[in-house]
Amino acid sequence: MNPQYLMTDPKGFRLSQNDINAIQHLYGPSPKNPFVKGPSICDPGQDYDAATTVRGDVFFFTDRYVLRRYHNSSEVQMDFIQTYWNFLPNNINAAYENTDSDIVRVFQGIKYWEITEGLNLTSMGSIYHFGFPSHVKFIDAAVFVENNEKTYFFVRKKYWRYNEKTQAMDEGFPRSIAKDFPGVGPRINAAMYFKEKLYLLDNNAQHEISINESGQIAEKIYKSPKSHWVGC
């Protein structure tokens, strides 16, 4: 069971389903059934707010929950976000893993949290650290592409490209999502780079894209994100 729940509004607080099951295993179910069951992994009304890899495992953020698919199996687990990172808030906007430096960055509004070794908070900051103009108040999606060592930030109908080595935005950005990624969007909900493929999610559609070292799109395939990742 999770020993503590942080940064959670008590008015809307719900135990995770794992904790509900553990309590009922110890004490038996209540005849009045006071616990509210959380959403299921395949809940049709559940959209992914953000996605990232963390040391080979795949994580999807949705509301106050996170789905984890283990890299060495098809097992998928759903828990509260604070089960893994008790310093993070709910309702995450974007997240990405820089696999070169073993850093995960998680975003909500203008804030971001930097995590190392998959678990440890090393710093917090503002999105303006990356060079965004002041009118940008949140990021829809973010992803680090290993092939060109650049991070793509998607904001509304445009995207920025950030050079992790120089720690500066590339010149000529932002650019139009619709122009550079035909058939995608117009807005991106979540993004992830996994096994040399870029995945962009807009609502219930998933776009699987190959990007070469120069950053050009090589191909595109469409699949359902829930059926692809969690077997729904």
C-alpha positions as CSV (number, residue, x, y, z in Angstrom):
1,M,0.0,0.0,0.0
2,N,1.1,3.6,-0.6
3,P,2.1,5.1,2.8
4,Q,1.2,8.6,1.8
5,Y,-0.6,10.7,-0.8
6,L,0.8,14.1,-1.5
7,M,-0.4,17.1,-3.5
8,T,-3.9,15.7,-3.7
9,D,-7.1,17.7,-3.2
10,P,-8.9,16.0,-0.2
11,K,-12.3,16.9,-1.7
12,G,-11.7,14.8,-4.7
13,F,-9.4,12.2,-3.1
14,R,-9.7,8.5,-4.1
15,L,-7.6,5.6,-3.0
16,S,-5.8,3.8,-5.8
17,Q,-7.4,0.5,-6.8
18,N,-4.3,-1.4,-5.5
19,D,-4.8,0.1,-2.1
20,I,-8.5,-0.6,-2.2
21,N,-7.8,-4.3,-3.0
22,A,-5.2,-4.5,-0.2
23,I,-7.5,-3.0,2.4
24,Q,-10.3,-5.4,1.4
25,H,-7.9,-8.3,1.4
26,L,-7.0,-7.5,5.0
27,Y,-10.4,-6.5,6.4
28,G,-12.9,-7.8,3.9
29,P,-15.2,-5.8,1.7
30,S,-17.7,-3.4,3.5
31,P,-21.3,-4.3,3.0
32,K,-22.0,-0.6,2.3
33,N,-19.1,-0.5,-0.3
34,P,-17.8,3.0,0.7
35,F,-14.9,2.9,-1.8
36,V,-15.2,4.3,-5.2
37,K,-13.5,2.2,-7.8
38,G,-11.0,4.0,-10.0
39,P,-11.0,3.9,-13.8
40,S,-9.9,0.7,-15.6
41,I,-6.9,0.5,-17.9
42,C,-9.1,0.2,-20.9
43,D,-11.7,2.9,-19.9
44,P,-13.0,4.2,-23.2
45,G,-13.5,7.7,-21.8
46,Q,-9.8,7.9,-20.7
47,D,-7.4,9.9,-22.8
48,Y,-3.6,10.1,-22.4
49,D,-2.4,13.5,-21.3
50,A,1.3,12.8,-21.6
51,A,3.6,9.9,-22.4
52,T,7.3,9.1,-21.8
53,T,9.7,6.3,-21.5
54,V,11.6,5.8,-18.2
55,R,14.6,3.4,-18.5
56,G,12.8,1.2,-21.1
57,D,9.4,1.2,-19.5
58,V,6.5,3.2,-21.0
59,F,4.4,5.6,-18.9
60,F,1.1,7.2,-19.8
61,F,-0.3,10.0,-17.6
62,T,-4.0,10.5,-17.4
63,D,-5.7,12.8,-14.9
64,R,-4.3,11.7,-11.4
65,Y,-3.2,8.3,-12.7
66,V,-0.2,6.8,-14.6
67,L,-0.2,3.6,-16.6
68,R,3.1,1.7,-16.8
69,R,4.0,-0.9,-19.4
70,Y,7.1,-2.9,-18.5
71,H,9.8,-3.2,-21.1
72,N,10.4,-6.9,-20.6
73,S,6.7,-8.0,-20.7
74,S,3.2,-7.1,-21.8
75,E,2.1,-6.4,-18.2
76,V,0.4,-3.0,-17.7
77,Q,0.0,-1.5,-14.2
78,M,-2.2,1.5,-13.2
79,D,-1.5,3.6,-10.1
80,F,-1.7,7.1,-8.8
81,I,1.1,9.3,-10.1
82,Q,2.3,9.8,-6.5
83,T,2.9,6.1,-6.2
84,Y,6.1,6.6,-8.2
85,W,6.8,10.3,-7.7
86,N,5.3,11.8,-4.6
87,F,6.6,15.3,-5.5
88,L,4.6,15.5,-8.7
89,P,1.1,17.0,-9.1
90,N,-1.8,15.5,-10.9
91,N,-2.9,16.5,-14.4
92,I,0.5,16.4,-16.1
93,N,0.7,18.2,-19.5
94,A,3.8,16.7,-21.0
95,A,6.9,14.5,-20.2
96,Y,10.0,13.3,-21.9
97,E,13.1,11.2,-21.3
98,N,16.5,12.4,-22.5
99,T,18.1,8.9,-22.8
100,D,21.6,10.4,-23.4
101,S,21.7,12.0,-19.9
102,D,19.2,9.6,-18.1
103,I,16.9,12.6,-17.2
104,V,13.2,12.7,-17.3
105,R,11.4,16.1,-17.4
106,V,7.7,16.4,-16.4
107,F,5.7,19.5,-17.2
108,Q,2.5,21.1,-15.8
109,G,1.6,24.7,-16.7
110,I,4.8,26.8,-16.7
111,K,6.6,24.4,-14.2
112,Y,8.8,21.4,-14.9
113,W,10.4,18.8,-12.6
114,E,13.7,17.1,-13.5
115,I,14.1,13.4,-12.4
116,T,17.2,11.3,-12.5
117,E,17.6,7.5,-12.2
118,G,13.9,7.2,-12.8
119,L,12.9,8.3,-9.3
120,N,14.9,11.1,-7.8
121,L,13.9,14.8,-8.0
122,T,17.0,16.8,-8.8
123,S,15.6,20.2,-9.7
124,M,12.5,22.2,-10.6
125,G,12.1,25.1,-12.9
126,S,10.1,27.1,-15.4
127,I,9.5,26.4,-19.1
128,Y,11.0,29.8,-19.9
129,H,14.4,28.2,-19.1
130,F,14.1,26.5,-22.5
131,G,13.6,29.8,-24.3
132,F,9.8,29.9,-24.7
133,P,8.2,33.3,-25.2
134,S,6.1,34.7,-22.3
135,H,2.8,34.0,-24.1
136,V,3.4,30.2,-23.8
137,K,1.7,29.1,-20.6
138,F,1.9,25.3,-21.0
139,I,3.2,22.5,-23.2
140,D,0.9,20.0,-24.9
141,A,3.6,17.4,-25.5
142,A,7.3,16.9,-25.5
143,V,9.7,14.2,-26.9
144,F,13.4,13.7,-27.2
145,V,14.4,12.1,-30.5
146,E,17.6,10.1,-30.2
147,N,18.4,10.2,-34.0
148,N,19.0,13.9,-34.0
149,E,19.4,14.5,-30.3
150,K,16.7,17.2,-30.3
151,T,13.7,17.7,-28.1
152,Y,10.4,18.6,-29.8
153,F,7.9,20.7,-27.8
154,F,4.3,20.9,-29.1
155,V,2.2,23.9,-28.2
156,R,-1.2,24.3,-29.7
157,K,-0.8,24.2,-33.5
158,K,3.0,24.8,-33.5
159,Y,6.1,23.1,-32.3
160,W,9.6,24.2,-31.1
161,R,12.8,22.2,-31.5
162,Y,15.3,22.3,-28.6
163,N,19.0,21.4,-28.9
164,E,19.9,19.5,-25.7
165,K,23.7,19.9,-26.3
166,T,23.7,23.7,-26.7
167,Q,20.6,24.1,-24.4
168,A,19.0,26.5,-26.8
169,M,16.0,26.5,-29.3
170,D,16.9,25.9,-32.9
171,E,16.6,28.9,-35.2
172,G,13.5,29.0,-37.4
173,F,11.0,27.8,-34.8
174,P,8.2,27.6,-34.0
175,R,6.9,25.9,-37.1
176,S,3.5,24.6,-38.1
177,I,2.6,21.0,-36.9
178,A,0.2,20.6,-39.9
179,K,2.9,21.6,-42.4
180,D,5.7,19.5,-41.1
181,F,3.7,16.5,-39.9
182,P,0.9,16.2,-42.6
183,G,-2.2,14.4,-41.3
184,V,-1.3,14.9,-37.6
185,G,-3.0,17.2,-35.2
186,P,-3.8,20.1,-35.4
187,R,-2.9,19.7,-31.8
188,I,-0.8,16.9,-30.1
189,N,-1.9,15.4,-26.7
190,A,1.1,13.3,-26.0
191,A,4.4,12.2,-27.7
192,M,7.0,9.6,-27.1
193,Y,10.1,8.1,-28.8
194,F,10.4,4.4,-28.5
195,K,12.6,1.9,-30.4
196,E,13.6,4.4,-33.0
197,K,10.0,5.5,-33.7
198,L,8.3,8.8,-32.9
199,Y,4.7,8.4,-31.6
200,L,2.4,11.4,-31.7
201,L,-1.1,11.1,-30.1
202,D,-3.9,13.4,-31.0
203,N,-7.2,12.5,-29.2
204,N,-7.7,8.8,-30.0
205,A,-5.4,8.5,-33.0
206,Q,-1.7,7.5,-32.9
207,H,0.8,8.4,-35.6
208,E,4.0,6.3,-35.8
209,I,6.8,8.2,-37.6
210,S,10.3,7.5,-38.5
211,I,12.7,10.5,-38.5
212,N,16.2,10.4,-40.0
213,E,19.3,12.2,-38.7
214,S,18.4,15.4,-40.6
215,G,15.0,15.5,-39.0
216,Q,13.0,14.6,-42.1
217,I,9.9,12.4,-41.8
218,A,10.5,9.0,-43.6
219,E,7.2,7.2,-43.1
220,K,3.9,7.2,-41.2
221,I,1.6,4.5,-39.8
222,Y,-1.7,4.8,-37.9
223,K,-2.6,2.6,-35.0
224,S,-4.9,2.8,-32.0
225,P,-2.8,3.9,-28.9
226,K,-4.7,1.8,-26.4
227,S,-4.7,-1.4,-28.5
228,H,-1.0,-0.9,-29.3
229,W,0.3,-0.2,-25.8
230,V,-2.1,-1.8,-23.3
231,G,-3.9,-4.4,-25.4
232,C,-7.4,-2.9,-25.2
